[in-house]
């Protein structure tokens, strides 16, 4: 049975991760101006392409960095993490994200819809328009492989943003090879790559 405590525990891990980033950022900001200009700070973020709180957190981090002195010396590195590596490799268009969460967490469909509504509201506050009615539940491994390849070509942030938007806003099937190729080409990858 789903417990409120489980959700809060997961959220606390996300909050702690962002606090660590903010503490690191604050320490970095207090260095001398010359040091800021000569050093690069790397922020490594472990997240899934299908994690709503990761997309919301990405927007908050971007907003925080807007006014950060030395922001040009900050490198965001996206690490791949699957929330559920056991999801099927092919999207199931017969199961909604509401039904999937209800089933996997052992909660009612109404509770699942309420949880999704909360995420939609959090997203709106971050300037995002989630549409869980379109979201297709599928394994994210293929997309992560492409993200890591894009990262090797200096396009990691662009690919991460494109995948997050494709999943949460546009409801694209991230298990479909042609969809993945098309999204990669949008950011400048070649079809061969």
C-alpha positions in Angstrom: 0.0 0.0 0.0 1.3 3.4 -0.9 2.3 5.5 2.0 2.5 9.3 2.2 5.8 8.7 4.0 7.3 7.0 0.9 6.5 10.1 -1.3 7.9 12.5 1.3 11.1 10.3 1.6 11.6 10.5 -2.2 11.0 14.2 -2.2 13.4 14.7 0.6 16.2 13.0 -1.4 15.5 15.4 -4.3 15.5 18.4 -1.9 18.8 17.2 -0.3 20.4 16.9 -3.7 19.4 20.4 -4.7 20.5 21.8 -1.3 23.9 20.2 -1.9 24.0 22.0 -5.2 23.0 25.2 -3.6 25.6 24.9 -0.8 28.3 24.1 -3.4 27.1 27.1 -5.5 27.2 29.4 -2.4 30.7 28.3 -1.5 31.8 28.8 -5.1 30.2 32.3 -5.2 32.2 33.4 -2.2 35.5 32.8 -3.9 37.3 35.8 -5.3 36.3 37.1 -8.7 39.5 36.0 -10.3 39.1 32.5 -9.1 35.5 32.4 -10.4 36.7 33.4 -13.8 39.5 30.8 -13.9 37.7 27.7 -12.5 34.9 25.6 -13.9 32.4 24.1 -11.5 30.7 20.9 -12.5 27.2 20.0 -11.3 26.4 16.4 -11.9 22.7 15.5 -11.8 21.5 11.9 -11.7 17.9 11.8 -13.1 15.5 10.0 -15.3 14.0 11.4 -18.5 10.6 10.4 -17.1 10.8 12.0 -13.7 8.5 15.0 -13.3 10.4 16.4 -10.3 13.7 16.2 -12.3 12.2 18.4 -15.0 10.8 20.8 -12.4 14.1 20.8 -10.5 15.9 21.5 -13.8 13.8 24.7 -14.3 14.5 25.8 -10.8 18.2 25.3 -11.1 18.2 27.2 -14.4 16.4 30.1 -12.8 18.8 30.1 -9.8 21.8 30.2 -12.2 20.4 33.1 -14.2 21.7 35.7 -11.6 24.7 33.7 -10.5 28.0 35.4 -11.0 30.3 33.3 -13.0 27.5 31.2 -14.5 29.4 30.8 -17.7 31.9 28.7 -15.7 29.3 26.2 -14.6 29.0 22.9 -16.4 25.8 20.8 -16.0 26.5 17.1 -16.5 23.5 14.8 -16.9 23.9 11.4 -15.5 21.5 8.6 -16.4 19.3 7.0 -13.8 16.2 4.9 -14.4 13.4 5.2 -11.9 12.1 1.9 -13.0 14.4 -0.2 -15.3 11.7 -2.9 -15.4 9.3 -1.0 -17.5 8.5 -2.5 -20.9 10.7 -1.5 -23.8 7.6 -0.8 -25.9 5.1 1.9 -24.8 1.7 0.6 -23.8 -0.9 3.0 -25.1 -3.6 1.0 -23.3 -2.4 2.1 -19.9 -2.4 5.7 -18.7 0.2 7.1 -16.4 -2.6 7.5 -13.8 -3.3 3.7 -14.0 0.4 2.8 -14.0 1.1 4.8 -10.8 -2.1 3.5 -9.1 -1.1 -0.1 -9.9 2.6 0.2 -9.1 2.0 2.1 -5.8 -1.1 0.2 -4.7 -3.3 3.3 -4.6 -6.6 4.2 -6.0 -7.0 5.8 -9.4 -8.3 8.9 -7.7 -5.3 9.1 -5.5 -3.0 8.7 -8.5 -4.8 11.5 -10.4 -4.5 13.8 -7.4 -0.8 13.1 -7.2 -0.4 13.9 -10.9 -2.5 17.1 -10.4 0.0 18.1 -7.7 2.9 17.6 -10.1 1.1 19.5 -12.9 0.6 22.4 -10.5 4.3 22.3 -9.4 5.3 22.3 -13.1 3.1 25.3 -13.9 4.8 27.2 -11.1 8.1 26.4 -12.8 6.8 27.5 -16.3 6.1 24.0 -17.6 2.9 22.6 -19.0 2.8 18.9 -18.2 0.1 16.8 -20.0 -0.1 13.4 -18.2 -3.1 12.5 -20.4 -0.6 12.1 -23.3 2.3 10.5 -21.4 3.3 7.0 -22.5 4.8 4.6 -20.0 7.9 3.0 -21.3 11.4 2.0 -20.5 13.8 5.0 -20.8 17.0 3.1 -21.5 17.2 3.9 -25.3 16.7 7.6 -24.6 19.4 7.5 -21.9 21.8 5.9 -24.4 21.1 8.7 -26.9 21.5 11.3 -24.1 24.9 10.0 -23.2 26.0 10.0 -26.9 24.7 13.5 -27.3 26.7 14.5 -24.2 29.9 13.2 -25.9 29.1 15.7 -28.7 28.5 18.7 -26.3 24.7 18.4 -26.7 23.8 16.8 -23.4 21.7 19.7 -22.0 19.9 20.2 -25.3 19.1 16.4 -25.5 17.9 16.3 -21.9 15.6 19.2 -22.4 14.2 17.8 -25.7 13.5 14.4 -24.1 11.8 15.9 -21.0 9.6 18.1 -23.1 8.8 15.3 -25.6 7.7 13.1 -22.7 5.9 15.5 -20.3 4.5 18.1 -22.6 4.1 16.5 -26.1 3.5 12.9 -25.0 5.9 11.4 -27.6 6.7 7.7 -27.6 10.3 7.5 -26.3 10.4 3.8 -27.1 10.0 4.4 -30.8 13.3 4.5 -32.7 12.0 6.9 -35.3 10.8 9.3 -32.6 14.2 9.1 -30.9 16.0 9.7 -34.2 13.8 12.7 -35.0 14.4 14.2 -31.5 18.1 13.7 -31.9 18.2 15.4 -35.3 16.2 18.4 -33.8 19.3 19.2 -31.6 21.9 18.6 -34.3 22.7 14.9 -34.1 23.0 13.1 -37.4 20.7 10.2 -38.2 23.7 7.9 -38.5 24.9 8.8 -35.1 
